[in-house]
Amino acid sequence: MAGEVVLADADAQGVVQVTLRHTGRLNAMSRAMWRQLRDVFEGIQQRTEAGDTGVRCVLIAGEGGAFCAGGDISEYPAFRFDTAALRDFHENDVWGGLAAMLACDVPIVARIDGACMGAGVEIAACCDIRFAGQAARFGAPIAKLGFPMAPREAQLVAGAVGDVTARQMLLEAATFGAADMLARGFLSRVVADDTVAAEALASAVRVAALAPLAARMNKQTFRALKVPLPHDGQAPSAIEKIVNGLPGPYAYADSSEHREGITAFLEKRPPAF
């Protein structure tokens, strides 16, 4: 099973729940899930643009005691060692999902349980309010897999967790507890593990009870104050120049480090870089 991103109908308060579900893999994101994430949030945005005020807040969570443990590494050998396929994965599948979340005018609350690694940090970074249980863990230890974070994703993560924390995550493969990420400004609140679901839902209900147009306008203002999303018709940004430059950020696809990191993980042994 490739996992799925499940959208529930809005409740009476106008809260819709989006669930990351990949049983047995701590909700690791497969390619199919990234595409579903895009479809879900583009659909929510289309409803708001059509004047539908029935969706007032989105609550996103993982299933089974984890938020998202990263990408589904079991899929990686099928495409990551080819430059064009690797670029397509990051620029279209992954960034397509993240960009749809960033472009959504409806407030998004994250409920973070357990593992929040790599792709999980990226998804959480797209949310407006973040609740975490005390046992939640955060990081992006992809250096152990022999590859860097894609430029757009690195820009997103650094903007959300801070430059110092992003460098520790990517260069040191450091992981952090919930209390540390609260102190570093990434989390809104840390609560007991057995209350995080109720606390996050209560926050979503509070958001949904307020003026929906004001919330959407606030999100549009916040978005305008940040670096524009790509492909918006403006002059190329610094990140666009990196992505489209030569030899390009995906030229490492067939490198020995990349192959060794992923192969070692799948073979459950330490990599030999």
C-alpha positions as CSV (number, residue, x, y, z in Angstrom):
1,M,0.0,0.0,0.0
2,A,1.4,3.4,-1.0
3,G,-0.4,5.3,1.8
4,E,-3.0,8.0,1.5
5,V,-4.0,11.5,2.5
6,V,-7.6,11.4,3.8
7,L,-9.9,14.4,3.8
8,A,-12.9,14.2,6.1
9,D,-16.1,16.3,5.7
10,A,-16.3,19.6,7.6
11,D,-17.8,19.2,11.1
12,A,-20.6,21.5,12.4
13,Q,-17.9,24.1,13.4
14,G,-16.4,24.2,10.0
15,V,-13.3,22.2,10.9
16,V,-12.0,19.7,8.2
17,Q,-9.6,17.0,9.2
18,V,-6.8,15.9,6.9
19,T,-5.1,12.7,7.9
20,L,-1.7,11.3,6.8
21,R,-2.0,7.6,6.7
22,H,0.7,5.1,5.8
23,T,0.3,2.1,8.0
24,G,3.5,0.4,9.2
25,R,5.7,3.3,7.9
26,L,4.9,6.0,10.5
27,N,3.0,7.8,7.8
28,A,6.1,8.3,5.6
29,M,5.1,10.2,2.5
30,S,5.0,8.2,-0.7
31,R,4.8,9.8,-4.2
32,A,1.1,9.1,-4.3
33,M,0.6,10.8,-0.9
34,W,2.4,14.0,-2.1
35,R,0.1,14.2,-5.1
36,Q,-3.0,13.6,-2.9
37,L,-1.8,16.3,-0.5
38,R,-1.8,18.7,-3.4
39,D,-5.2,17.6,-4.6
40,V,-6.7,18.0,-1.1
41,F,-5.4,21.5,-0.5
42,E,-6.1,22.7,-4.0
43,G,-9.6,21.5,-3.5
44,I,-10.0,23.3,-0.2
45,Q,-8.7,26.5,-1.8
46,Q,-11.0,26.2,-4.8
47,R,-14.0,25.9,-2.5
48,T,-13.0,29.1,-0.6
49,E,-12.4,31.0,-3.9
50,A,-15.9,29.9,-5.0
51,G,-17.3,31.6,-1.8
52,D,-17.8,28.4,0.3
53,T,-17.5,29.4,3.9
54,G,-18.2,26.0,5.2
55,V,-14.5,25.2,5.6
56,R,-13.1,27.6,8.3
57,C,-10.1,25.7,9.6
58,V,-8.0,22.6,8.6
59,L,-6.7,20.2,11.2
60,I,-3.9,18.0,9.8
61,A,-2.5,15.0,11.7
62,G,-0.9,11.6,11.3
63,E,-2.5,8.3,12.1
64,G,-1.4,5.8,14.7
65,G,0.7,7.9,17.0
66,A,3.1,9.5,14.5
67,F,2.8,12.7,12.4
68,C,5.1,11.8,9.5
69,A,8.5,10.0,9.7
70,G,9.8,11.5,6.4
71,G,9.7,10.1,2.8
72,D,9.0,6.5,1.9
73,I,12.5,5.4,1.3
74,S,11.4,2.1,0.0
75,E,10.4,3.9,-3.2
76,Y,13.6,5.8,-3.7
77,P,15.7,3.3,-5.8
78,A,13.0,3.5,-8.5
79,F,13.6,7.1,-9.3
80,R,16.2,9.0,-7.1
81,F,19.3,7.9,-9.1
82,D,18.2,9.6,-12.3
83,T,18.6,13.4,-12.4
84,A,15.4,14.2,-14.4
85,A,13.3,11.8,-12.3
86,L,14.7,13.2,-9.1
87,R,14.0,16.8,-10.2
88,D,10.5,15.8,-11.1
89,F,9.9,14.3,-7.7
90,H,11.0,17.3,-5.7
91,E,9.8,20.1,-8.0
92,N,6.4,18.6,-8.9
93,D,5.4,15.9,-6.4
94,V,6.9,17.3,-3.2
95,W,6.7,21.0,-3.9
96,G,3.3,20.6,-5.5
97,G,1.9,19.4,-2.2
98,L,3.8,21.9,-0.1
99,A,2.9,24.8,-2.4
100,A,-0.8,23.9,-2.3
101,M,-0.7,24.1,1.5
102,L,1.2,27.4,1.5
103,A,-1.3,28.8,-1.0
104,C,-4.3,27.8,1.0
105,D,-6.2,30.7,2.5
106,V,-7.9,28.6,5.2
107,P,-6.0,28.5,8.5
108,I,-4.2,25.2,9.1
109,V,-3.6,23.7,12.6
110,A,-1.1,20.8,12.9
111,R,-1.5,18.1,15.5
112,I,2.0,16.5,15.9
113,D,2.4,13.2,17.6
114,G,5.6,11.1,17.7
115,A,7.9,11.2,14.7
116,C,8.0,14.5,12.7
117,M,11.0,14.0,10.4
118,G,12.0,15.3,7.0
119,A,8.8,15.5,5.0
120,G,6.9,15.8,8.3
121,V,8.9,18.9,9.3
122,E,8.2,20.3,5.8
123,I,4.5,19.7,6.1
124,A,4.3,21.1,9.6
125,A,6.2,24.2,8.3
126,C,3.3,25.0,6.1
127,C,0.8,25.1,9.0
128,D,-0.2,28.2,10.9
129,I,-0.5,26.8,14.4
130,R,1.4,23.8,15.6
131,F,0.5,21.6,18.7
132,A,2.8,18.8,19.7
133,G,2.8,16.1,22.3
134,Q,5.7,15.9,24.7
135,A,7.1,12.8,23.1
136,A,7.2,14.3,19.6
137,R,10.6,14.3,17.9
138,F,11.7,16.6,15.1
139,G,14.6,16.5,12.5
140,A,15.7,16.0,8.9
141,P,18.6,13.5,9.2
142,I,18.9,12.9,5.4
143,A,22.6,13.4,5.6
144,K,22.6,9.8,6.8
145,L,21.0,8.9,3.5
146,G,23.7,10.7,1.4
147,F,21.6,13.6,-0.1
148,P,20.8,17.2,0.6
149,M,17.4,18.9,1.1
150,A,16.0,20.3,-2.1
151,P,16.4,24.1,-2.4
152,R,12.7,25.1,-2.1
153,E,12.2,22.7,0.8
154,A,15.3,24.0,2.6
155,Q,14.1,27.6,2.2
156,L,10.7,26.6,3.7
157,V,12.2,24.7,6.6
158,A,14.8,27.3,7.5
159,G,12.1,30.0,7.4
160,A,10.0,28.0,9.9
161,V,12.5,26.5,12.3
162,G,15.2,29.1,12.0
163,D,18.6,29.1,10.3
164,V,20.5,27.7,13.3
165,T,18.1,24.8,13.8
166,A,17.9,24.0,10.1
167,R,21.7,23.8,9.8
168,Q,21.9,21.5,12.8
169,M,19.2,19.3,11.3
170,L,20.8,19.1,7.9
171,L,24.6,19.2,8.7
172,E,24.6,17.4,12.0
173,A,21.5,15.2,11.4
174,A,20.4,16.5,14.8
175,T,17.0,15.7,16.2
176,F,15.1,17.7,18.8
177,G,12.4,17.1,21.3
178,A,9.1,19.1,21.5
179,A,10.2,21.3,24.4
180,D,13.4,22.3,22.4
181,M,11.3,23.1,19.3
182,L,8.9,25.2,21.4
183,A,11.9,27.2,22.8
184,R,13.2,27.6,19.2
185,G,9.9,29.1,18.1
186,F,8.6,26.4,15.8
187,L,5.8,25.1,18.0
188,S,2.8,27.0,19.3
189,R,2.2,24.7,22.3
190,V,3.5,21.5,23.8
191,V,1.0,19.4,25.8
192,A,0.7,16.0,27.3
193,D,0.7,13.2,24.7
194,D,-2.8,12.1,25.7
195,T,-4.3,15.5,25.3
196,V,-2.7,16.7,22.1
197,A,-5.6,15.6,19.9
198,A,-8.1,17.4,22.1
199,E,-6.0,20.5,22.4
200,A,-5.3,20.8,18.7
201,L,-9.0,20.3,17.9
202,A,-10.0,22.9,20.5
203,S,-7.6,25.4,18.8
204,A,-9.1,24.6,15.3
205,V,-12.6,25.2,16.7
206,R,-11.5,28.5,18.2
207,V,-10.1,29.6,14.8
208,A,-13.3,28.4,13.0
209,A,-15.5,30.4,15.3
210,L,-14.0,33.7,14.2
211,A,-14.5,35.7,11.1
212,P,-13.5,33.5,8.1
213,L,-12.9,36.4,5.7
214,A,-10.6,38.1,8.2
215,A,-8.6,34.8,8.7
216,R,-8.2,34.4,5.0
217,M,-7.1,38.0,4.5
218,N,-4.6,37.6,7.3
219,K,-3.1,34.5,5.6
220,Q,-2.9,36.4,2.3
221,T,-1.0,39.2,4.1
222,F,1.4,36.8,5.8
223,R,2.0,35.1,2.5
224,A,2.7,38.4,0.7
225,L,5.3,39.3,3.4
226,K,7.3,36.2,2.6
227,V,9.2,35.1,-0.6
228,P,6.7,34.6,-3.4
229,L,5.8,31.1,-4.4
230,P,7.5,30.0,-7.6
231,H,5.9,30.2,-11.1
232,D,3.9,33.4,-10.1
233,G,5.1,35.4,-13.1
234,Q,7.5,37.6,-11.2
235,A,11.2,38.0,-11.9
236,P,13.2,34.9,-10.9
237,S,14.0,34.8,-7.2
238,A,17.3,33.7,-5.7
239,I,15.8,30.2,-5.1
240,E,14.6,30.0,-8.8
241,K,18.1,30.8,-9.9
242,I,19.4,28.0,-7.8
243,V,16.8,25.5,-9.0
244,N,17.2,26.3,-12.6
245,G,21.0,26.9,-12.7
246,L,23.6,24.6,-14.1
247,P,24.6,21.8,-13.3
248,G,21.6,22.2,-11.0
249,P,20.8,21.0,-7.4
250,Y,19.8,17.5,-8.6
251,A,23.0,16.6,-10.4
252,Y,24.0,14.4,-7.4
253,A,21.3,11.8,-8.4
254,D,23.8,9.2,-9.6
255,S,26.5,9.9,-7.1
256,S,28.1,7.1,-5.1
257,E,27.2,8.9,-1.8
258,H,23.5,9.0,-2.8
259,R,23.4,5.4,-3.8
260,E,25.3,4.2,-0.7
261,G,23.2,6.2,1.7
262,I,19.9,4.8,0.4
263,T,21.2,1.3,-0.2
264,A,22.6,1.2,3.4
265,F,19.3,2.3,4.9
266,L,17.3,-0.3,3.0
267,E,19.9,-3.0,3.9
268,K,19.7,-1.9,7.6
269,R,23.5,-1.2,7.9
270,P,25.6,1.9,8.6
271,P,26.6,3.8,5.4
272,A,30.2,3.9,4.3
273,F,30.7,7.4,3.0
